[in-house]
Amino acid sequence: MGDRVTVHFRLGGRTEAIVYSHYGVDGDTLNEFFNEIETNLSDTRFNDPPYLAAKFVVWLALKSGSGKHPLDFLGVGVYQFDPEDLSRRYLVDCRTPRPTFKEKTSSRRN
């Protein structure tokens, strides 16, 4: 079935973007993503939830794709709400110089 996870990119306690992964995301994945940005980009956009979420979609898609074409991927998407059968979700706080995150129970409340 997969490991259905959403990541809520938040600012001021409000979710501004939700990224879905069918194949799971955990704290190590988020830290790897943040490290990749810090290492390779001069403009991190850590304080801009929609831009950071877009970067996360691209990063996950490249990691999970076939490698034959950048659009040849499944299991990553942008959601408006959490799916019913979610395994877990993460809340990413974009107010800090480097985002912080915490795992939350899989409630559909956004």
N, C-alpha and C positions, 0 to 999 in steps of 0.2 A: 504493500500500500504506500510506502514512502514515509517520510518524516515531515509532515506538514507544519511549517513554521512561518510566522509573519514577523517582520521587523517594522516597528512603528518609529518613524523619524519625527521627533517632537521638538517644539520650542515653546517655552513658557507653559508647559503642562498640556499643550494641545497637539494632537497628532496632525501633521501636515502632509505626510506621505506614508503609505504602507506597501512594503515589498514582501511578496510571497515566495517561498521556496518549497518545492515538493520534496526535495532531497535533504532537507535539514540545514540548519544554521545553528551554531552554538557560540559561546563566548570566544573560543579560539578563532573561529571564522571571522567574527567581528573585529577582533584585535589584529588579525592578519590583514583584513581590508584597510583598517585605519593605518597600519604600518606601511602598507603599499602606497597609500596616498602621501603620507609624510615623507617617504623615501623618494618618490618619483615626481611629485607635483609641487610647484611653487605656490599655487593657489589651492588650498585644501578644501575650501568651502565647508569646513566643519560646522560653521554656524548657520548654514543655509539648508534646512531639511529637504526641500524638493531637489536641489542640485545634488546633495549628498546621496539621496535615495536613487537618483538617476545613475550616478556613478556606481552605486551598489548593484543595480540591475545589470549594467554593462559588465562589471567585474564577475558577478555570478554567472552570467550568460557565457562569458568567455571560458570560465572554469568548467562549466557543465556541457558545453557544446561539443559537436563532433570534430571541430577543427577544420572542417572542409569549407565552411562559410560562416561568417560572424552571425548570421541570422538563423543558423541551423542549431537551435537549442530548444529544449522543453524544460518545464519545471520551475521557471522563474516568471513572475508576473507582478503587475501593479494592481492592488485591490483597493476597493473603497471600504470594505469591512472584512473582519476575520471570517474565514469559512467555518462552517458548523463543526467539522471534525478535525479541528486544529490540534496538533500535539502540544505546542507551546508558542509563546510569543515573547519578543524582546522589545523593550522600550528604550530607545536611544535618545539621550538628552543632548541636544545640539547647542546648549547655552555655554558650554565650557570650551576652553581652547582646544582640547581633544575630547570628542564625545565620550560620555560615559553611558553605560547601559545596565539594565537589570532584566532578569527573566521574570515573567508574570505567568499566572495561570491562564489557561486557554478560554477565557470568557470572551463572548462576542462584543462586549462593550468596548467601544473605542474611545 
